[in-house]
Amino acid sequence: MLFQWIMGIVALAALIVFLLSDKWTSKSRHSSYYEQVKKPQGKEPRLANLPDASKHDEFYSRLNAR
């Protein structure tokens, strides 16, 4: 019974160390590095260059008509 308690405590300690080490090594979302990586300086958002699809309306309306 004592061995099971010791193994349970060891497993719980390993889980706690694993979770804390993951938290300690992660980047802070409020750091300046994270802000630079998220949106680099001098970059503008991309605008989608979508062609005009209305020229195909007649074709698709014939496909949908029964």
mmCIF file of the N, C-alpha and C atoms, coordinates in Angstrom:
data_MODEL
# 
_entry.id   MODEL 
# 
loop_
_atom_site.group_PDB 
_atom_site.id 
_atom_site.type_symbol 
_atom_site.label_atom_id 
_atom_site.label_alt_id 
_atom_site.label_comp_id 
_atom_site.label_asym_id 
_atom_site.label_entity_id 
_atom_site.label_seq_id 
_atom_site.pdbx_PDB_ins_code 
_atom_site.Cartn_x 
_atom_site.Cartn_y 
_atom_site.Cartn_z 
_atom_site.occupancy 
_atom_site.B_iso_or_equiv 
_atom_site.pdbx_formal_charge 
_atom_site.auth_seq_id 
_atom_site.auth_comp_id 
_atom_site.auth_asym_id 
_atom_site.auth_atom_id 
_atom_site.pdbx_PDB_model_num 
ATOM 1   N N  . MET A 1 1  ? 0.826   -1.201 0.000   1.00 0.00 ? 1  MET A N  1 
ATOM 2   C CA . MET A 1 1  ? 0.000   0.000  0.000   1.00 0.00 ? 1  MET A CA 1 
ATOM 3   C C  . MET A 1 1  ? 0.863   1.255  0.000   1.00 0.00 ? 1  MET A C  1 
ATOM 4   N N  . LEU A 1 2  ? 1.955   1.202  0.730   1.00 0.00 ? 2  LEU A N  1 
ATOM 5   C CA . LEU A 1 2  ? 2.859   2.353  0.790   1.00 0.00 ? 2  LEU A CA 1 
ATOM 6   C C  . LEU A 1 2  ? 3.477   2.629  -0.578  1.00 0.00 ? 2  LEU A C  1 
ATOM 7   N N  . PHE A 1 3  ? 3.805   1.560  -1.311  1.00 0.00 ? 3  PHE A N  1 
ATOM 8   C CA . PHE A 1 3  ? 4.389   1.723  -2.646  1.00 0.00 ? 3  PHE A CA 1 
ATOM 9   C C  . PHE A 1 3  ? 3.408   2.423  -3.590  1.00 0.00 ? 3  PHE A C  1 
ATOM 10  N N  . GLN A 1 4  ? 2.120   2.086  -3.501  1.00 0.00 ? 4  GLN A N  1 
ATOM 11  C CA . GLN A 1 4  ? 1.118   2.731  -4.353  1.00 0.00 ? 4  GLN A CA 1 
ATOM 12  C C  . GLN A 1 4  ? 0.995   4.215  -4.036  1.00 0.00 ? 4  GLN A C  1 
ATOM 13  N N  . TRP A 1 5  ? 1.059   4.562  -2.767  1.00 0.00 ? 5  TRP A N  1 
ATOM 14  C CA . TRP A 1 5  ? 1.003   5.980  -2.384  1.00 0.00 ? 5  TRP A CA 1 
ATOM 15  C C  . TRP A 1 5  ? 2.219   6.736  -2.906  1.00 0.00 ? 5  TRP A C  1 
ATOM 16  N N  . ILE A 1 6  ? 3.380   6.106  -2.795  1.00 0.00 ? 6  ILE A N  1 
ATOM 17  C CA . ILE A 1 6  ? 4.611   6.754  -3.282  1.00 0.00 ? 6  ILE A CA 1 
ATOM 18  C C  . ILE A 1 6  ? 4.536   6.942  -4.792  1.00 0.00 ? 6  ILE A C  1 
ATOM 19  N N  . MET A 1 7  ? 4.075   5.927  -5.520  1.00 0.00 ? 7  MET A N  1 
ATOM 20  C CA . MET A 1 7  ? 3.967   6.044  -6.974  1.00 0.00 ? 7  MET A CA 1 
ATOM 21  C C  . MET A 1 7  ? 2.920   7.092  -7.367  1.00 0.00 ? 7  MET A C  1 
ATOM 22  N N  . GLY A 1 8  ? 1.838   7.193  -6.632  1.00 0.00 ? 8  GLY A N  1 
ATOM 23  C CA . GLY A 1 8  ? 0.831   8.217  -6.896  1.00 0.00 ? 8  GLY A CA 1 
ATOM 24  C C  . GLY A 1 8  ? 1.377   9.614  -6.687  1.00 0.00 ? 8  GLY A C  1 
ATOM 25  N N  . ILE A 1 9  ? 2.133   9.805  -5.623  1.00 0.00 ? 9  ILE A N  1 
ATOM 26  C CA . ILE A 1 9  ? 2.737   11.118 -5.351  1.00 0.00 ? 9  ILE A CA 1 
ATOM 27  C C  . ILE A 1 9  ? 3.767   11.458 -6.417  1.00 0.00 ? 9  ILE A C  1 
ATOM 28  N N  . VAL A 1 10 ? 4.559   10.485 -6.846  1.00 0.00 ? 10 VAL A N  1 
ATOM 29  C CA . VAL A 1 10 ? 5.558   10.717 -7.894  1.00 0.00 ? 10 VAL A CA 1 
ATOM 30  C C  . VAL A 1 10 ? 4.866   11.077 -9.206  1.00 0.00 ? 10 VAL A C  1 
ATOM 31  N N  . ALA A 1 11 ? 3.792   10.377 -9.550  1.00 0.00 ? 11 ALA A N  1 
ATOM 32  C CA . ALA A 1 11 ? 3.069   10.679 -10.790 1.00 0.00 ? 11 ALA A CA 1 
ATOM 33  C C  . ALA A 1 11 ? 2.441   12.067 -10.725 1.00 0.00 ? 11 ALA A C  1 
ATOM 34  N N  . LEU A 1 12 ? 1.863   12.424 -9.588  1.00 0.00 ? 12 LEU A N  1 
ATOM 35  C CA . LEU A 1 12 ? 1.272   13.752 -9.428  1.00 0.00 ? 12 LEU A CA 1 
ATOM 36  C C  . LEU A 1 12 ? 2.342   14.838 -9.503  1.00 0.00 ? 12 LEU A C  1 
ATOM 37  N N  . ALA A 1 13 ? 3.486   14.606 -8.887  1.00 0.00 ? 13 ALA A N  1 
ATOM 38  C CA . ALA A 1 13 ? 4.579   15.580 -8.944  1.00 0.00 ? 13 ALA A CA 1 
ATOM 39  C C  . ALA A 1 13 ? 5.092   15.733 -10.374 1.00 0.00 ? 13 ALA A C  1 
ATOM 40  N N  . ALA A 1 14 ? 5.184   14.632 -11.115 1.00 0.00 ? 14 ALA A N  1 
ATOM 41  C CA . ALA A 1 14 ? 5.641   14.709 -12.506 1.00 0.00 ? 14 ALA A CA 1 
ATOM 42  C C  . ALA A 1 14 ? 4.652   15.499 -13.351 1.00 0.00 ? 14 ALA A C  1 
ATOM 43  N N  . LEU A 1 15 ? 3.358   15.307 -13.119 1.00 0.00 ? 15 LEU A N  1 
ATOM 44  C CA . LEU A 1 15 ? 2.342   16.061 -13.852 1.00 0.00 ? 15 LEU A CA 1 
ATOM 45  C C  . LEU A 1 15 ? 2.433   17.551 -13.536 1.00 0.00 ? 15 LEU A C  1 
ATOM 46  N N  . ILE A 1 16 ? 2.605   17.890 -12.280 1.00 0.00 ? 16 ILE A N  1 
ATOM 47  C CA . ILE A 1 16 ? 2.717   19.301 -11.891 1.00 0.00 ? 16 ILE A CA 1 
ATOM 48  C C  . ILE A 1 16 ? 3.954   19.932 -12.512 1.00 0.00 ? 16 ILE A C  1 
ATOM 49  N N  . VAL A 1 17 ? 5.081   19.242 -12.469 1.00 0.00 ? 17 VAL A N  1 
ATOM 50  C CA . VAL A 1 17 ? 6.317   19.770 -13.065 1.00 0.00 ? 17 VAL A CA 1 
ATOM 51  C C  . VAL A 1 17 ? 6.142   19.936 -14.567 1.00 0.00 ? 17 VAL A C  1 
ATOM 52  N N  . PHE A 1 18 ? 5.503   18.983 -15.219 1.00 0.00 ? 18 PHE A N  1 
ATOM 53  C CA . PHE A 1 18 ? 5.273   19.067 -16.665 1.00 0.00 ? 18 PHE A CA 1 
ATOM 54  C C  . PHE A 1 18 ? 4.417   20.276 -17.008 1.00 0.00 ? 18 PHE A C  1 
ATOM 55  N N  . LEU A 1 19 ? 3.322   20.476 -16.281 1.00 0.00 ? 19 LEU A N  1 
ATOM 56  C CA . LEU A 1 19 ? 2.430   21.602 -16.573 1.00 0.00 ? 19 LEU A CA 1 
ATOM 57  C C  . LEU A 1 19 ? 3.091   22.941 -16.273 1.00 0.00 ? 19 LEU A C  1 
ATOM 58  N N  . LEU A 1 20 ? 3.829   23.020 -15.182 1.00 0.00 ? 20 LEU A N  1 
ATOM 59  C CA . LEU A 1 20 ? 4.494   24.282 -14.843 1.00 0.00 ? 20 LEU A CA 1 
ATOM 60  C C  . LEU A 1 20 ? 5.630   24.594 -15.809 1.00 0.00 ? 20 LEU A C  1 
ATOM 61  N N  . SER A 1 21 ? 6.380   23.588 -16.230 1.00 0.00 ? 21 SER A N  1 
ATOM 62  C CA . SER A 1 21 ? 7.479   23.856 -17.167 1.00 0.00 ? 21 SER A CA 1 
ATOM 63  C C  . SER A 1 21 ? 6.933   24.331 -18.509 1.00 0.00 ? 21 SER A C  1 
ATOM 64  N N  . ASP A 1 22 ? 5.783   23.815 -18.912 1.00 0.00 ? 22 ASP A N  1 
ATOM 65  C CA . ASP A 1 22 ? 5.155   24.277 -20.146 1.00 0.00 ? 22 ASP A CA 1 
ATOM 66  C C  . ASP A 1 22 ? 4.743   25.740 -20.009 1.00 0.00 ? 22 ASP A C  1 
ATOM 67  N N  . LYS A 1 23 ? 4.235   26.110 -18.856 1.00 0.00 ? 23 LYS A N  1 
ATOM 68  C CA . LYS A 1 23 ? 3.831   27.498 -18.630 1.00 0.00 ? 23 LYS A CA 1 
ATOM 69  C C  . LYS A 1 23 ? 5.050   28.418 -18.539 1.00 0.00 ? 23 LYS A C  1 
ATOM 70  N N  . TRP A 1 24 ? 6.106   27.967 -17.880 1.00 0.00 ? 24 TRP A N  1 
ATOM 71  C CA . TRP A 1 24 ? 7.294   28.807 -17.697 1.00 0.00 ? 24 TRP A CA 1 
ATOM 72  C C  . TRP A 1 24 ? 8.029   29.060 -19.005 1.00 0.00 ? 24 TRP A C  1 
ATOM 73  N N  . THR A 1 25 ? 7.975   28.137 -19.941 1.00 0.00 ? 25 THR A N  1 
ATOM 74  C CA . THR A 1 25 ? 8.734   28.299 -21.185 1.00 0.00 ? 25 THR A CA 1 
ATOM 75  C C  . THR A 1 25 ? 7.923   28.953 -22.296 1.00 0.00 ? 25 THR A C  1 
ATOM 76  N N  . SER A 1 26 ? 6.646   29.175 -22.084 1.00 0.00 ? 26 SER A N  1 
ATOM 77  C CA . SER A 1 26 ? 5.830   29.782 -23.140 1.00 0.00 ? 26 SER A CA 1 
ATOM 78  C C  . SER A 1 26 ? 6.067   31.280 -23.204 1.00 0.00 ? 26 SER A C  1 
ATOM 79  N N  . LYS A 1 27 ? 5.818   31.851 -24.382 1.00 0.00 ? 27 LYS A N  1 
ATOM 80  C CA . LYS A 1 27 ? 5.997   33.291 -24.568 1.00 0.00 ? 27 LYS A CA 1 
ATOM 81  C C  . LYS A 1 27 ? 4.826   34.034 -23.949 1.00 0.00 ? 27 LYS A C  1 
ATOM 82  N N  . SER A 1 28 ? 5.115   35.163 -23.371 1.00 0.00 ? 28 SER A N  1 
ATOM 83  C CA . SER A 1 28 ? 4.061   35.993 -22.810 1.00 0.00 ? 28 SER A CA 1 
ATOM 84  C C  . SER A 1 28 ? 3.339   36.712 -23.945 1.00 0.00 ? 28 SER A C  1 
ATOM 85  N N  . ARG A 1 29 ? 2.026   36.711 -23.915 1.00 0.00 ? 29 ARG A N  1 
ATOM 86  C CA . ARG A 1 29 ? 1.250   37.367 -24.974 1.00 0.00 ? 29 ARG A CA 1 
ATOM 87  C C  . ARG A 1 29 ? 1.366   38.883 -24.897 1.00 0.00 ? 29 ARG A C  1 
ATOM 88  N N  . HIS A 1 30 ? 1.826   39.397 -23.785 1.00 0.00 ? 30 HIS A N  1 
ATOM 89  C CA . HIS A 1 30 ? 1.924   40.845 -23.630 1.00 0.00 ? 30 HIS A CA 1 
ATOM 90  C C  . HIS A 1 30 ? 3.345   41.358 -23.859 1.00 0.00 ? 30 HIS A C  1 
ATOM 91  N N  . SER A 1 31 ? 4.245   40.477 -24.259 1.00 0.00 ? 31 SER A N  1 
ATOM 92  C CA . SER A 1 31 ? 5.615   40.923 -24.476 1.00 0.00 ? 31 SER A CA 1 
ATOM 93  C C  . SER A 1 31 ? 5.733   41.656 -25.809 1.00 0.00 ? 31 SER A C  1 
ATOM 94  N N  . SER A 1 32 ? 6.738   42.503 -25.912 1.00 0.00 ? 32 SER A N  1 
ATOM 95  C CA . SER A 1 32 ? 6.942   43.250 -27.155 1.00 0.00 ? 32 SER A CA 1 
ATOM 96  C C  . SER A 1 32 ? 7.332   42.301 -28.295 1.00 0.00 ? 32 SER A C  1 
ATOM 97  N N  . TYR A 1 33 ? 8.052   41.223 -27.977 1.00 0.00 ? 33 TYR A N  1 
ATOM 98  C CA . TYR A 1 33 ? 8.431   40.259 -29.008 1.00 0.00 ? 33 TYR A CA 1 
ATOM 99  C C  . TYR A 1 33 ? 7.185   39.626 -29.630 1.00 0.00 ? 33 TYR A C  1 
ATOM 100 N N  . TYR A 1 34 ? 6.238   39.245 -28.810 1.00 0.00 ? 34 TYR A N  1 
ATOM 101 C CA . TYR A 1 34 ? 5.018   38.628 -29.324 1.00 0.00 ? 34 TYR A CA 1 
ATOM 102 C C  . TYR A 1 34 ? 4.248   39.613 -30.194 1.00 0.00 ? 34 TYR A C  1 
ATOM 103 N N  . GLU A 1 35 ? 4.208   40.864 -29.795 1.00 0.00 ? 35 GLU A N  1 
ATOM 104 C CA . GLU A 1 35 ? 3.500   41.870 -30.587 1.00 0.00 ? 35 GLU A CA 1 
ATOM 105 C C  . GLU A 1 35 ? 4.187   42.078 -31.938 1.00 0.00 ? 35 GLU A C  1 
ATOM 106 N N  . GLN A 1 36 ? 5.524   42.055 -31.983 1.00 0.00 ? 36 GLN A N  1 
ATOM 107 C CA . GLN A 1 36 ? 6.249   42.226 -33.251 1.00 0.00 ? 36 GLN A CA 1 
ATOM 108 C C  . GLN A 1 36 ? 6.025   41.036 -34.177 1.00 0.00 ? 36 GLN A C  1 
ATOM 109 N N  . VAL A 1 37 ? 6.044   39.846 -33.619 1.00 0.00 ? 37 VAL A N  1 
ATOM 110 C CA . VAL A 1 37 ? 5.875   38.652 -34.441 1.00 0.00 ? 37 VAL A CA 1 
ATOM 111 C C  . VAL A 1 37 ? 4.443   38.573 -34.959 1.00 0.00 ? 37 VAL A C  1 
ATOM 112 N N  . LYS A 1 38 ? 3.493   38.983 -34.134 1.00 0.00 ? 38 LYS A N  1 
ATOM 113 C CA . LYS A 1 38 ? 2.096   38.906 -34.535 1.00 0.00 ? 38 LYS A CA 1 
ATOM 114 C C  . LYS A 1 38 ? 1.809   39.832 -35.712 1.00 0.00 ? 38 LYS A C  1 
ATOM 115 N N  . LYS A 1 39 ? 2.334   41.048 -35.675 1.00 0.00 ? 39 LYS A N  1 
ATOM 116 C CA . LYS A 1 39 ? 2.142   41.974 -36.790 1.00 0.00 ? 39 LYS A CA 1 
ATOM 117 C C  . LYS A 1 39 ? 3.454   42.726 -37.007 1.00 0.00 ? 39 LYS A C  1 
ATOM 118 N N  . PRO A 1 40 ? 4.289   42.277 -37.923 1.00 0.00 ? 40 PRO A N  1 
ATOM 119 C CA . PRO A 1 40 ? 5.575   42.929 -38.158 1.00 0.00 ? 40 PRO A CA 1 
ATOM 120 C C  . PRO A 1 40 ? 5.399   44.378 -38.608 1.00 0.00 ? 40 PRO A C  1 
ATOM 121 N N  . GLN A 1 41 ? 6.389   45.187 -38.287 1.00 0.00 ? 41 GLN A N  1 
ATOM 122 C CA . GLN A 1 41 ? 6.349   46.602 -38.661 1.00 0.00 ? 41 GLN A CA 1 
ATOM 123 C C  . GLN A 1 41 ? 6.448   46.733 -40.176 1.00 0.00 ? 41 GLN A C  1 
ATOM 124 N N  . GLY A 1 42 ? 5.732   47.681 -40.740 1.00 0.00 ? 42 GLY A N  1 
ATOM 125 C CA . GLY A 1 42 ? 5.807   47.950 -42.171 1.00 0.00 ? 42 GLY A CA 1 
ATOM 126 C C  . GLY A 1 42 ? 4.965   47.028 -43.029 1.00 0.00 ? 42 GLY A C  1 
ATOM 127 N N  . LYS A 1 43 ? 4.210   46.147 -42.422 1.00 0.00 ? 43 LYS A N  1 
ATOM 128 C CA . LYS A 1 43 ? 3.372   45.229 -43.198 1.00 0.00 ? 43 LYS A CA 1 
ATOM 129 C C  . LYS A 1 43 ? 1.938   45.740 -43.195 1.00 0.00 ? 43 LYS A C  1 
ATOM 130 N N  . GLU A 1 44 ? 1.284   45.597 -44.315 1.00 0.00 ? 44 GLU A N  1 
ATOM 131 C CA . GLU A 1 44 ? -0.116  45.976 -44.417 1.00 0.00 ? 44 GLU A CA 1 
ATOM 132 C C  . GLU A 1 44 ? -0.951  44.710 -44.590 1.00 0.00 ? 44 GLU A C  1 
ATOM 133 N N  . PRO A 1 45 ? -2.185  44.746 -44.164 1.00 0.00 ? 45 PRO A N  1 
ATOM 134 C CA . PRO A 1 45 ? -3.025  43.555 -44.365 1.00 0.00 ? 45 PRO A CA 1 
ATOM 135 C C  . PRO A 1 45 ? -3.264  43.299 -45.846 1.00 0.00 ? 45 PRO A C  1 
ATOM 136 N N  . ARG A 1 46 ? -3.298  42.026 -46.213 1.00 0.00 ? 46 ARG A N  1 
ATOM 137 C CA . ARG A 1 46 ? -3.530  41.663 -47.608 1.00 0.00 ? 46 ARG A CA 1 
ATOM 138 C C  . ARG A 1 46 ? -4.989  41.853 -47.966 1.00 0.00 ? 46 ARG A C  1 
ATOM 139 N N  . LEU A 1 47 ? -5.207  42.410 -49.112 1.00 0.00 ? 47 LEU A N  1 
ATOM 140 C CA . LEU A 1 47 ? -6.565  42.559 -49.616 1.00 0.00 ? 47 LEU A CA 1 
ATOM 141 C C  . LEU A 1 47 ? -6.799  41.490 -50.674 1.00 0.00 ? 47 LEU A C  1 
ATOM 142 N N  . ALA A 1 48 ? -7.902  40.808 -50.565 1.00 0.00 ? 48 ALA A N  1 
ATOM 143 C CA . ALA A 1 48 ? -8.218  39.749 -51.522 1.00 0.00 ? 48 ALA A CA 1 
ATOM 144 C C  . ALA A 1 48 ? -8.575  40.367 -52.865 1.00 0.00 ? 48 ALA A C  1 
ATOM 145 N N  . ASN A 1 49 ? -7.952  39.876 -53.917 1.00 0.00 ? 49 ASN A N  1 
ATOM 146 C CA . ASN A 1 49 ? -8.226  40.360 -55.263 1.00 0.00 ? 49 ASN A CA 1 
ATOM 147 C C  . ASN A 1 49 ? -9.161  39.356 -55.936 1.00 0.00 ? 49 ASN A C  1 
ATOM 148 N N  . LEU A 1 50 ? -10.455 39.485 -55.641 1.00 0.00 ? 50 LEU A N  1 
ATOM 149 C CA . LEU A 1 50 ? -11.434 38.540 -56.171 1.00 0.00 ? 50 LEU A CA 1 
ATOM 150 C C  . LEU A 1 50 ? -11.978 39.035 -57.502 1.00 0.00 ? 50 LEU A C  1 
ATOM 151 N N  . PRO A 1 51 ? -12.039 38.158 -58.501 1.00 0.00 ? 51 PRO A N  1 
ATOM 152 C CA . PRO A 1 51 ? -12.605 38.577 -59.790 1.00 0.00 ? 51 PRO A CA 1 
ATOM 153 C C  . PRO A 1 51 ? -14.122 38.743 -59.675 1.00 0.00 ? 51 PRO A C  1 
ATOM 154 N N  . ASP A 1 52 ? -14.680 39.464 -60.602 1.00 0.00 ? 52 ASP A N  1 
ATOM 155 C CA . ASP A 1 52 ? -16.123 39.688 -60.629 1.00 0.00 ? 52 ASP A CA 1 
ATOM 156 C C  . ASP A 1 52 ? -16.808 38.400 -61.091 1.00 0.00 ? 52 ASP A C  1 
ATOM 157 N N  . ALA A 1 53 ? -17.614 37.816 -60.221 1.00 0.00 ? 53 ALA A N  1 
ATOM 158 C CA . ALA A 1 53 ? -18.263 36.544 -60.532 1.00 0.00 ? 53 ALA A CA 1 
ATOM 159 C C  . ALA A 1 53 ? -19.616 36.721 -61.188 1.00 0.00 ? 53 ALA A C  1 
ATOM 160 N N  . SER A 1 54 ? -20.084 37.946 -61.335 1.00 0.00 ? 54 SER A N  1 
ATOM 161 C CA . SER A 1 54 ? -21.424 38.149 -61.887 1.00 0.00 ? 54 SER A CA 1 
ATOM 162 C C  . SER A 1 54 ? -21.504 37.786 -63.371 1.00 0.00 ? 54 SER A C  1 
ATOM 163 N N  . LYS A 1 55 ? -20.375 37.699 -64.075 1.00 0.00 ? 55 LYS A N  1 
ATOM 164 C CA . LYS A 1 55 ? -20.424 37.333 -65.491 1.00 0.00 ? 55 LYS A CA 1 
ATOM 165 C C  . LYS A 1 55 ? -20.789 35.861 -65.679 1.00 0.00 ? 55 LYS A C  1 
ATOM 166 N N  . HIS A 1 56 ? -20.728 35.058 -64.607 1.00 0.00 ? 56 HIS A N  1 
ATOM 167 C CA . HIS A 1 56 ? -21.080 33.641 -64.696 1.00 0.00 ? 56 HIS A CA 1 
ATOM 168 C C  . HIS A 1 56 ? -22.490 33.364 -64.191 1.00 0.00 ? 56 HIS A C  1 
ATOM 169 N N  . ASP A 1 57 ? -23.240 34.382 -63.810 1.00 0.00 ? 57 ASP A N  1 
ATOM 170 C CA . ASP A 1 57 ? -24.575 34.178 -63.236 1.00 0.00 ? 57 ASP A CA 1 
ATOM 171 C C  . ASP A 1 57 ? -25.511 33.459 -64.207 1.00 0.00 ? 57 ASP A C  1 
ATOM 172 N N  . GLU A 1 58 ? -25.456 33.795 -65.477 1.00 0.00 ? 58 GLU A N  1 
ATOM 173 C CA . GLU A 1 58 ? -26.357 33.180 -66.451 1.00 0.00 ? 58 GLU A CA 1 
ATOM 174 C C  . GLU A 1 58 ? -26.094 31.680 -66.558 1.00 0.00 ? 58 GLU A C  1 
ATOM 175 N N  . PHE A 1 59 ? -24.819 31.300 -66.570 1.00 0.00 ? 59 PHE A N  1 
ATOM 176 C CA . PHE A 1 59 ? -24.455 29.888 -66.663 1.00 0.00 ? 59 PHE A CA 1 
ATOM 177 C C  . PHE A 1 59 ? -24.989 29.106 -65.469 1.00 0.00 ? 59 PHE A C  1 
ATOM 178 N N  . TYR A 1 60 ? -24.767 29.632 -64.266 1.00 0.00 ? 60 TYR A N  1 
ATOM 179 C CA . TYR A 1 60 ? -25.210 28.919 -63.065 1.00 0.00 ? 60 TYR A CA 1 
ATOM 180 C C  . TYR A 1 60 ? -26.727 28.927 -62.924 1.00 0.00 ? 60 TYR A C  1 
ATOM 181 N N  . SER A 1 61 ? -27.394 29.968 -63.384 1.00 0.00 ? 61 SER A N  1 
ATOM 182 C CA . SER A 1 61 ? -28.858 29.980 -63.300 1.00 0.00 ? 61 SER A CA 1 
ATOM 183 C C  . SER A 1 61 ? -29.451 28.917 -64.226 1.00 0.00 ? 61 SER A C  1 
ATOM 184 N N  . ARG A 1 62 ? -28.803 28.647 -65.365 1.00 0.00 ? 62 ARG A N  1 
ATOM 185 C CA . ARG A 1 62 ? -29.282 27.577 -66.251 1.00 0.00 ? 62 ARG A CA 1 
ATOM 186 C C  . ARG A 1 62 ? -29.050 26.206 -65.616 1.00 0.00 ? 62 ARG A C  1 
ATOM 187 N N  . LEU A 1 63 ? -27.960 26.050 -64.863 1.00 0.00 ? 63 LEU A N  1 
ATOM 188 C CA . LEU A 1 63 ? -27.708 24.770 -64.205 1.00 0.00 ? 63 LEU A CA 1 
ATOM 189 C C  . LEU A 1 63 ? -28.727 24.495 -63.107 1.00 0.00 ? 63 LEU A C  1 
ATOM 190 N N  . ASN A 1 64 ? -29.137 25.534 -62.405 1.00 0.00 ? 64 ASN A N  1 
ATOM 191 C CA . ASN A 1 64 ? -30.056 25.362 -61.282 1.00 0.00 ? 64 ASN A CA 1 
ATOM 192 C C  . ASN A 1 64 ? -31.507 25.260 -61.716 1.00 0.00 ? 64 ASN A C  1 
ATOM 193 N N  . ALA A 1 65 ? -31.834 25.666 -62.944 1.00 0.00 ? 65 ALA A N  1 
ATOM 194 C CA . ALA A 1 65 ? -33.226 25.637 -63.409 1.00 0.00 ? 65 ALA A CA 1 
ATOM 195 C C  . ALA A 1 65 ? -33.611 24.215 -63.807 1.00 0.00 ? 65 ALA A C  1 
ATOM 196 N N  . ARG A 1 66 ? -34.842 23.837 -63.473 1.00 0.00 ? 66 ARG A N  1 
ATOM 197 C CA . ARG A 1 66 ? -35.305 22.489 -63.841 1.00 0.00 ? 66 ARG A CA 1 
ATOM 198 C C  . ARG A 1 66 ? -36.568 22.578 -64.619 1.00 0.00 ? 66 ARG A C  1 
# 
